[in-house]
Amino acid sequence: MNRQRNRGRVALAAIAAGCAVAALPGQAHAADGSAAYTFDPAAAWVQGAESNADAAELKAGSVYRSSIRNGQKLYYRLELDDTTDAYVSAVAVPKTGGKVAYGDGITISVRDLDDTRCSSEDADFGSAEFPHPIAAYAWRTVEKGSTTCSAGDTYNVLIERESKATSSPEAWDLELRYEAEPVPEDKKTLPTEAPENWPSASPTPPTGKQKRSGGSGFHDATGLEPGEWGDAIAPGQTRFYRVPVDWGQQIFATAALSNSGKSTEYLGNALALALHNPAHGHVDDATLSYSGAPSSVALDPLPPVAYENRYDPAADISAMRFAGWYYLSVTLSPEVAEHYGDEALGLTLKINVTNDSKASPYRGDAGVFGVTDDDRDMARSGLSAPDAGVSGTMRTVAAAGIGTGSVLVLGLGAWTLLARRRAVPATAPPGGRPPLGGPPQAW
């Protein structure tokens, strides 16, 4: 019976755990409207080295946190074989409330031990001269017939920061990711030339505006499917969203600000819109001017997702080389508060994804470079990655609760049956002892 009592305690614990999970507050978004960036909580701290001989190794499929000061050149290390295509991204996050200038930014590159540059990409604030997260990526790909960056060996990841003297001197936080691209099923049959033409006219998105609150980082970006989505954005705030785009599909995106009756002051770069691919590589960006009237800006037309896009010299086309989650970030300039107040403005996103999905070129699991039915469900439901994790945990706990609850009910039934079998007539037996029929003393 002691064992049965322990089972009851386990069941109650499972039920309590389920209640605790259900009671968790929404952790995916900054509920207070804070402009702070949400870093991946699984990220491990790694110190960048000023000498490549001291560089720490980055592991495939892992996320890291680091930081970089103005003028620094920091090294990290990769150990690569002679077949893996490797991608390393860096998200640079300046301190909230600081200053940045035109041209401030980072450069990330992958280099071999002879310092031959395999690839590089810049990320800067451009004309959107206000602090907000910016991201770039670099890669090592193994190309047929090429001897550059193709050998299995140690490679360096170099991240460099440049800021003007008028900019805030504080270090920028970094979020680093290293992803290995799956091996194609048959690389010999894949095209080696990028397409030259594709549809450029954005179709009308599905009607019916819906509310959906953006996240505050790549980690907790809110899932979106094609449609019109309403949100609100405060001065200095960055909102993150993600859209699944499969092989052969084409994404179109427009961001619009609502009107304000508080001023008509013209701001040339009031809102920054950016698109990043599944490896967090920069694809395209646009800025929006604002003078208190409704205003919108759209990303340039981009080609359908295709493996061969990587062969195009244009960075925005080359970046459309993977299927997977594509990330949209929207930042409202803190200068807006000086003329229009601190209150959030209405933000509308119009998202369209055209064309049917095509087959993946990879052999086996595509990982982050593919779109699954679960991804489409998350986009339909508006789930971020943390939301999906909590949802999965609740389903697991619910299943466990049903099982342990059944054990508890069966245990109570067994106790009742045992009690009835041991019961005697209610009249007092000889000796005057009280009648039996209560619960066993061991309970």
C-alpha positions as CSV (number, residue, x, y, z in Angstrom):
1,M,0.0,0.0,0.0
2,N,2.9,2.4,0.6
3,R,3.9,1.8,-3.1
4,Q,0.4,2.7,-4.1
5,R,0.5,5.9,-2.1
6,N,3.8,6.8,-3.9
7,R,2.0,6.3,-7.2
8,G,-0.6,8.8,-6.1
9,R,2.1,11.3,-5.2
10,V,3.7,10.8,-8.7
11,A,0.3,11.4,-10.3
12,L,-0.3,14.5,-8.3
13,A,3.2,15.7,-9.2
14,A,2.5,15.2,-12.8
15,I,-0.8,17.1,-12.6
16,A,1.0,19.9,-10.8
17,A,3.7,20.0,-13.4
18,G,1.1,20.2,-16.1
19,C,-0.5,23.1,-14.3
20,A,2.9,24.8,-13.9
21,V,3.6,24.5,-17.6
22,A,0.1,25.8,-18.5
23,A,0.7,28.7,-16.1
24,L,3.9,29.8,-17.6
25,P,3.8,33.4,-18.8
26,G,4.4,34.2,-22.5
27,Q,8.2,34.2,-22.6
28,A,8.5,34.4,-26.3
29,H,8.0,38.2,-26.5
30,A,8.9,41.2,-24.5
31,A,5.6,42.0,-22.9
32,D,6.7,45.4,-21.6
33,G,7.5,46.6,-25.1
34,S,11.2,46.7,-24.4
35,A,13.5,47.1,-27.4
36,A,15.9,44.6,-26.0
37,Y,17.1,41.7,-28.2
38,T,16.1,38.2,-27.1
39,F,19.2,36.0,-27.3
40,D,18.9,32.2,-27.7
41,P,19.0,30.9,-24.1
42,A,20.9,27.8,-25.3
43,A,23.8,30.0,-26.6
44,A,27.1,29.2,-25.0
45,W,29.6,32.0,-24.2
46,V,32.7,32.1,-26.4
47,Q,35.5,34.6,-26.2
48,G,36.8,35.9,-29.6
49,A,40.6,35.8,-29.9
50,E,42.7,38.5,-31.4
51,S,45.2,35.8,-32.5
52,N,43.9,33.0,-34.6
53,A,46.2,30.6,-32.8
54,D,44.0,31.1,-29.7
55,A,40.7,30.9,-31.4
56,A,37.9,28.8,-29.8
57,E,36.2,26.2,-32.0
58,L,32.6,26.6,-33.1
59,K,30.5,23.4,-33.5
60,A,28.0,22.7,-36.2
61,G,24.4,23.2,-35.1
62,S,25.4,25.3,-32.2
63,V,24.6,28.9,-31.0
64,Y,27.1,31.1,-29.2
65,R,27.3,34.5,-27.5
66,S,30.3,36.8,-27.7
67,S,31.0,40.6,-27.9
68,I,33.2,42.9,-29.9
69,R,34.6,46.4,-29.3
70,N,35.2,49.1,-31.9
71,G,38.2,48.3,-34.1
72,Q,38.5,44.7,-32.9
73,K,39.3,41.8,-35.2
74,L,38.2,38.6,-33.5
75,Y,38.9,35.0,-34.6
76,Y,36.9,31.8,-34.1
77,R,37.8,28.4,-35.5
78,L,36.1,25.7,-37.6
79,E,37.3,22.2,-38.2
80,L,36.0,21.2,-41.6
81,D,36.2,18.1,-43.8
82,D,36.5,18.2,-47.6
83,T,32.8,17.8,-48.3
84,T,30.9,20.0,-45.8
85,D,29.5,23.4,-46.9
86,A,29.6,25.5,-43.7
87,Y,27.8,28.7,-42.8
88,V,28.6,31.0,-39.8
89,S,26.4,34.0,-39.0
90,A,26.8,36.9,-36.6
91,V,24.1,39.1,-35.2
92,A,25.5,42.3,-33.9
93,V,23.4,44.0,-31.2
94,P,24.4,47.6,-30.1
95,K,23.3,48.8,-26.7
96,T,19.8,50.4,-26.5
97,G,19.9,54.1,-26.4
98,G,23.4,54.5,-27.9
99,K,24.5,56.1,-31.1
100,V,25.5,54.6,-34.5
101,A,26.5,56.3,-37.7
102,Y,26.3,55.7,-41.4
103,G,28.7,52.9,-42.3
104,D,29.0,51.5,-38.8
105,G,28.9,47.7,-38.8
106,I,30.7,44.4,-38.9
107,T,32.4,42.2,-41.6
108,I,32.4,38.5,-41.2
109,S,34.6,36.2,-43.3
110,V,35.7,32.6,-43.4
111,R,39.4,32.1,-44.3
112,D,41.8,29.2,-44.6
113,L,45.1,29.0,-42.7
114,D,46.9,30.9,-45.5
115,D,44.4,33.7,-44.9
116,T,42.7,33.1,-48.3
117,R,39.2,34.5,-48.0
118,C,36.6,31.9,-48.8
119,S,33.7,34.4,-48.5
120,S,32.7,37.5,-46.6
121,E,29.7,39.7,-46.0
122,D,29.2,43.2,-44.4
123,A,26.3,44.2,-42.2
124,D,25.9,48.0,-41.5
125,F,23.2,50.4,-40.5
126,G,23.3,52.3,-43.8
127,S,20.9,55.2,-43.8
128,A,19.0,53.8,-40.8
129,E,21.3,55.5,-38.3
130,F,19.9,54.1,-35.1
131,P,20.8,51.1,-33.0
132,H,19.1,47.9,-34.0
133,P,20.2,44.3,-34.6
134,I,22.1,43.7,-37.9
135,A,23.2,40.3,-39.2
136,A,25.6,38.9,-41.8
137,Y,27.0,35.4,-42.7
138,A,30.0,33.9,-44.4
139,W,30.6,30.4,-45.7
140,R,33.0,27.7,-47.0
141,T,31.5,25.8,-49.9
142,V,33.3,23.0,-51.7
143,E,33.1,23.6,-55.4
144,K,33.9,21.0,-58.1
145,G,37.3,21.7,-59.7
146,S,38.3,24.4,-57.2
147,T,41.3,24.1,-55.0
148,T,40.5,27.2,-52.9
149,C,39.0,26.5,-49.5
150,S,38.2,22.9,-50.5
151,A,40.6,20.9,-48.3
152,G,39.6,19.3,-45.0
153,D,41.5,21.5,-42.5
154,T,41.2,24.2,-39.8
155,Y,39.5,27.4,-41.0
156,N,39.2,30.8,-39.3
157,V,36.1,32.9,-38.8
158,L,37.1,36.5,-38.6
159,I,34.6,39.2,-37.3
160,E,35.7,42.9,-37.6
161,R,33.9,45.9,-36.3
162,E,34.1,49.5,-37.5
163,S,32.4,52.5,-35.9
164,K,32.8,56.2,-36.3
165,A,34.3,58.4,-33.6
166,T,30.9,59.9,-33.0
167,S,29.3,56.6,-32.2
168,S,28.8,55.0,-28.8
169,P,32.0,53.3,-27.7
170,E,30.4,50.4,-25.8
171,A,31.0,46.8,-27.0
172,W,28.3,45.2,-29.2
173,D,26.9,41.8,-28.2
174,L,27.2,39.1,-30.8
175,E,25.0,36.0,-31.4
176,L,26.9,33.4,-33.5
177,R,25.5,30.4,-35.3
178,Y,27.3,27.7,-37.3
179,E,25.2,25.5,-39.6
180,A,26.4,22.7,-41.9
181,E,24.5,22.4,-45.1
182,P,23.3,18.8,-45.9
183,V,24.9,17.0,-48.8
184,P,22.9,17.1,-52.1
185,E,21.4,13.8,-53.4
186,D,23.3,14.2,-56.6
187,K,25.3,17.4,-57.0
188,K,26.3,16.5,-60.5
189,T,22.7,16.8,-61.8
190,L,22.1,20.2,-60.1
191,P,22.1,23.4,-62.2
192,T,25.3,25.5,-61.9
193,E,23.8,28.7,-63.3
194,A,21.4,31.0,-61.5
195,P,18.2,31.9,-63.2
196,E,18.1,35.2,-65.0
197,N,14.4,36.0,-64.9
198,W,11.5,35.5,-62.4
199,P,8.1,37.1,-61.7
200,S,8.5,40.5,-60.2
201,A,4.9,41.6,-59.6
202,S,3.8,40.9,-56.0
203,P,0.3,39.2,-56.0
204,T,-2.4,40.4,-53.7
205,P,-2.1,38.7,-50.3
206,P,-5.1,36.9,-48.8
207,T,-7.7,39.3,-47.4
208,G,-8.7,39.5,-43.8
209,K,-6.3,41.3,-41.5
210,Q,-5.3,39.4,-38.3
211,K,-3.4,40.4,-35.2
212,R,0.0,38.9,-34.4
213,S,2.7,40.2,-32.1
214,G,6.3,40.0,-33.3
215,G,9.2,38.6,-31.3
216,S,12.3,40.4,-30.2
217,G,15.0,38.2,-31.8
218,F,15.7,35.5,-34.3
219,H,15.2,33.0,-31.5
220,D,11.6,34.0,-30.7
221,A,10.5,35.3,-34.1
222,T,6.8,34.9,-34.6
223,G,5.6,32.6,-37.3
224,L,3.6,34.1,-40.2
225,E,1.9,32.5,-43.2
226,P,0.8,34.5,-46.3
227,G,-1.7,37.2,-45.3
228,E,-2.1,40.6,-43.8
229,W,-0.9,40.9,-40.2
230,G,-1.4,43.7,-37.7
231,D,1.0,44.6,-34.9
232,A,2.2,47.7,-33.0
233,I,5.8,49.0,-32.8
234,A,7.2,51.6,-30.4
235,P,10.1,54.0,-31.2
236,G,13.4,52.1,-30.8
237,Q,11.8,48.7,-30.9
238,T,12.6,45.8,-33.3
239,R,10.0,43.2,-34.2
240,F,11.0,39.8,-35.6
241,Y,8.9,37.4,-37.7
242,R,9.6,34.3,-39.7
243,V,8.0,32.8,-42.8
244,P,8.5,29.2,-44.1
245,V,9.6,29.4,-47.8
246,D,10.1,26.0,-49.5
247,W,12.1,25.1,-52.6
248,G,10.7,26.8,-55.7
249,Q,8.7,29.3,-53.7
250,Q,9.0,33.1,-53.9
251,I,8.5,35.5,-51.0
252,F,7.1,39.1,-51.1
253,A,6.9,41.4,-48.1
254,T,5.6,44.9,-47.4
255,A,5.6,46.9,-44.1
256,A,3.3,49.8,-43.4
257,L,3.0,52.4,-40.6
258,S,-0.3,53.9,-39.5
259,N,-1.0,57.6,-39.4
260,S,-0.4,59.8,-36.4
261,G,-2.2,63.1,-35.6
262,K,0.5,64.4,-33.4
263,S,2.9,65.9,-36.0
264,T,3.7,66.1,-39.7
265,E,7.5,66.2,-39.1
266,Y,9.3,64.5,-42.0
267,L,11.7,61.7,-41.0
268,G,13.7,60.3,-43.9
269,N,14.5,56.9,-42.4
270,A,11.9,56.2,-39.8
271,L,11.6,52.5,-40.2
272,A,14.0,49.8,-41.3
273,L,12.8,46.5,-42.9
274,A,15.2,43.6,-43.4
275,L,15.0,40.0,-44.7
276,H,17.4,37.2,-43.7
277,N,17.6,33.6,-44.9
278,P,17.6,30.4,-42.8
279,A,21.3,30.7,-42.1
280,H,20.7,34.3,-40.9
281,G,22.4,35.7,-43.9
282,H,21.3,39.1,-45.1
283,V,19.0,39.0,-48.1
284,D,17.5,42.5,-48.6
285,D,16.5,45.6,-46.7
286,A,14.5,48.8,-47.2
287,T,13.8,52.0,-45.2
288,L,10.6,54.0,-44.9
289,S,10.2,57.7,-44.6
290,Y,7.4,59.1,-42.4
291,S,5.5,62.3,-41.9
292,G,2.5,61.3,-39.9
293,A,0.5,59.9,-42.8
294,P,0.1,56.2,-43.7
295,S,3.2,55.0,-45.4
296,S,4.6,51.7,-46.7
297,V,7.7,50.1,-48.1
298,A,8.3,46.8,-49.9
299,L,11.3,44.6,-50.4
300,D,12.6,44.2,-53.9
301,P,11.3,41.2,-55.8
302,L,13.5,38.2,-55.1
303,P,13.9,34.9,-57.1
304,P,12.2,31.7,-56.1
305,V,14.3,29.6,-53.7
306,A,16.7,27.4,-55.6
307,Y,20.0,25.7,-54.9
308,E,21.6,27.3,-58.0
309,N,21.0,30.8,-56.8
310,R,24.3,30.5,-55.0
311,Y,26.1,30.9,-58.3
312,D,24.8,34.4,-58.9
313,P,27.2,37.3,-58.1
314,A,24.4,39.5,-56.6
315,A,24.3,39.0,-52.9
316,D,20.5,39.2,-52.6
317,I,20.0,36.5,-55.3
318,S,22.8,34.3,-53.9
319,A,21.2,34.4,-50.4
320,M,18.0,32.7,-51.8
321,R,19.9,29.4,-51.9
322,F,18.0,27.5,-49.1
323,A,14.5,26.5,-48.2
324,G,13.5,27.0,-44.6
325,W,12.4,29.9,-42.3
326,Y,13.0,33.4,-43.7
327,Y,13.2,36.1,-41.0
328,L,11.8,39.6,-41.2
329,S,12.9,42.3,-38.8
330,V,11.2,45.7,-38.5
331,T,12.7,48.5,-36.5
332,L,11.2,51.9,-35.7
333,S,13.6,54.8,-35.2
334,P,13.9,56.2,-31.7
335,E,13.8,59.6,-33.3
336,V,10.1,59.0,-33.9
337,A,9.4,59.6,-30.2
338,E,10.8,63.1,-30.4
339,H,8.0,64.2,-32.8
340,Y,5.3,61.6,-32.4
341,G,5.5,60.6,-28.8
342,D,6.5,57.3,-27.1
343,E,3.3,55.4,-28.0
344,A,3.4,52.6,-30.4
345,L,2.3,53.1,-34.0
346,G,0.2,50.6,-35.9
347,L,2.3,48.2,-38.0
348,T,1.0,46.1,-40.9
349,L,2.8,43.4,-42.7
350,K,1.6,42.0,-46.0
351,I,3.2,38.6,-46.8
352,N,2.9,36.6,-49.9
353,V,4.5,33.2,-50.8
354,T,3.9,32.0,-54.3
355,N,4.4,28.7,-56.2
356,D,4.1,25.1,-55.2
357,S,6.9,23.4,-53.3
358,K,9.5,21.5,-55.1
359,A,11.5,18.5,-54.0
360,S,14.5,19.1,-51.7
361,P,17.9,18.5,-53.4
362,Y,19.4,17.1,-50.2
363,R,20.0,13.5,-49.2
364,G,18.2,12.8,-45.9
365,D,17.1,15.3,-43.3
366,A,17.4,18.9,-44.4
367,G,17.5,20.4,-40.9
368,V,17.1,24.1,-40.9
369,F,17.4,24.2,-44.7
370,G,13.9,22.7,-45.4
371,V,10.2,23.2,-44.6
372,T,8.2,20.6,-42.8
373,D,4.5,20.2,-42.1
374,D,5.2,21.2,-38.5
375,D,6.8,24.4,-39.8
376,R,3.7,25.2,-41.8
377,D,1.5,24.5,-38.7
378,M,3.6,26.8,-36.6
379,A,3.3,29.6,-39.2
380,R,-0.5,29.0,-39.3
381,S,-0.7,29.2,-35.5
382,G,1.7,32.0,-35.1
383,L,4.1,30.0,-33.0
384,S,7.7,31.0,-32.4
385,A,10.3,28.3,-31.6
386,P,10.0,28.7,-27.8
387,D,6.2,28.6,-28.2
388,A,6.4,25.3,-30.1
389,G,8.7,23.9,-27.5
390,V,6.3,24.7,-24.6
391,S,3.4,23.4,-26.7
392,G,5.2,20.1,-27.2
393,T,6.1,19.9,-23.4
394,M,2.4,20.5,-22.5
395,R,1.4,17.7,-24.9
396,T,3.9,15.4,-23.2
397,V,2.8,16.3,-19.7
398,A,-0.8,15.9,-20.7
399,A,-0.1,12.4,-22.0
400,A,1.8,11.6,-18.8
401,G,-1.0,13.1,-16.7
402,I,-3.6,10.9,-18.4
403,G,-1.4,7.8,-17.7
404,T,-0.7,8.6,-14.1
405,G,-4.2,9.8,-13.5
406,S,-5.5,6.4,-14.7
407,V,-3.1,4.8,-12.2
408,L,-4.5,7.0,-9.4
409,V,-8.1,6.2,-10.3
410,L,-7.4,2.4,-10.5
411,G,-5.6,2.6,-7.1
412,L,-8.6,4.3,-5.5
413,G,-10.9,1.7,-7.0
414,A,-8.7,-1.1,-5.6
415,W,-8.6,0.5,-2.1
416,T,-12.5,0.7,-2.2
417,L,-12.8,-2.9,-3.2
418,L,-10.4,-4.1,-0.5
419,A,-12.2,-2.0,2.1
420,R,-15.5,-3.5,1.2
421,R,-14.2,-7.1,1.4
422,R,-12.8,-6.4,4.9
423,A,-16.0,-4.7,6.1
424,V,-18.2,-6.5,8.9
425,P,-21.7,-5.8,10.2
426,A,-22.0,-2.5,12.0
427,T,-22.9,-4.1,15.3
428,A,-20.1,-4.2,17.8
429,P,-18.4,-7.6,18.1
430,P,-17.6,-9.2,21.4
431,G,-15.1,-7.2,23.3
432,G,-16.6,-3.9,22.3
433,R,-14.0,-3.1,19.6
434,P,-15.2,-0.6,16.9
435,P,-16.4,-2.0,13.6
436,L,-14.0,-2.4,10.7
437,G,-14.4,-0.8,7.3
438,G,-12.2,2.2,7.5
439,P,-9.1,2.5,5.3
440,P,-6.3,0.1,6.0
441,Q,-3.9,1.4,8.7
442,A,-1.0,1.4,6.3
443,W,-2.6,4.0,4.1
